[in-house]
Amino acid sequence: MTHRLATFPALGLAAALLMACQATGNTATRASQQLGADRLAACEAGACDRLNLDGASLRDYSVLAEMDHITALMISYTDFSDLGQIAPMRQLRELHIGSSAVTDLSGLAAFPDLTVLHAQWLPARDHGAIGGLTGLRELAVGGGNLTDLGFIADLPRLERLNLTLPGEGLTLEALRGHPALRTVHLDNTGLTDLSVFETLPRLRELSLTEFDTPALQAQIARLRARGITVTLDEPVMVVC
């Protein structure tokens, strides 16, 4: 999984699709757990501040709770499901839980100092808890169940946003007039109105996939006329 918005366009979806191409079953589970154990041991030995467990599961995720030297935890593409297991890690500044099994995001309240959160492609239906992370500067969210972006208005420092395939009926109105957003990526959103981006005083970069809607062309031209870099990315196709 990618960890900076500059590399977001298309790559997050590509990684998810590639994961789906991999072997499943007991063999894959054992391999994933062995990889997780190896990465955990290496991190413990070096007292690392960043632990990358993307695609590498653990038998018991609660062992992470005692690792108070970790400030960035990547745990995407795993069977991790309970934020309560890592709640003692209040020192976290960066958390990646995309494409995991987390259904309840209320546990995010345990990490008040987060500045980076990647939480896309989750089975969670209520994303409101994200609004309590008022120090967030980078957020990746979306993937089917997201139907309300109202919490974005509670994130005054948010500078970088990746929005992936939101749920039916989602609008971008919650972004209107946001004071800090500088970089936004819209991935397979199917949206036909980009006018809200003309209200963002600090916006500098906007990238889109699934952009070939004629209604968008005039809006894109107006954004570019304001000096905003608009990048149009082709959707990624992964063949297994």
Stockholm file with secondary structure:
# STOCKHOLM 1.0

chainA/1-240         MTHRLATFPALGLAAALLMACQATGNTATRASQQLGADRLAACEAGACDRLNLDGASLRDYSVLAEMDHITALMISYTDFSDLGQIAPMRQLRELHIGSSAVTDLSGLAAFPDLTVLHAQWLPARDHGAIGGLTGLRELAVGGGNLTDLGFIADLPRLERLNLTLPGEGLTLEALRGHPALRTVHLDNTGLTDLSVFETLPRLRELSLTEFDTPALQAQIARLRARGITVTLDEPVMVVC
#=GR chainA/1-240 SS CCCSGGGCTTHHHHHHHHHHHSCCSHHHHHHHHHHHHHHHHHHHHHTCSEEECTTCCCSCGGGGGGCTTCSEEECCSSCCCCGGGGTTCTTCSEEECTTSCCCCGGGGGGCTTCSEEEEESCSCSCCGGGGGCTTCCEEEEESSSCCCCGGGGGCTTCCEEEEESCCTTCCSGGGTTCSSCCEEEEESCCCCCCGGGGGCTTCCEEEESSCCCHHHHHHHHHHHHTTCEEEECCCCCCCC
#=GC SS_cons         CCCSGGGCTTHHHHHHHHHHHSCCSHHHHHHHHHHHHHHHHHHHHHTCSEEECTTCCCSCGGGGGGCTTCSEEECCSSCCCCGGGGTTCTTCSEEECTTSCCCCGGGGGGCTTCSEEEEESCSCSCCGGGGGCTTCCEEEEESSSCCCCGGGGGCTTCCEEEEESCCTTCCSGGGTTCSSCCEEEEESCCCCCCGGGGGCTTCCEEEESSCCCHHHHHHHHHHHHTTCEEEECCCCCCCC
//
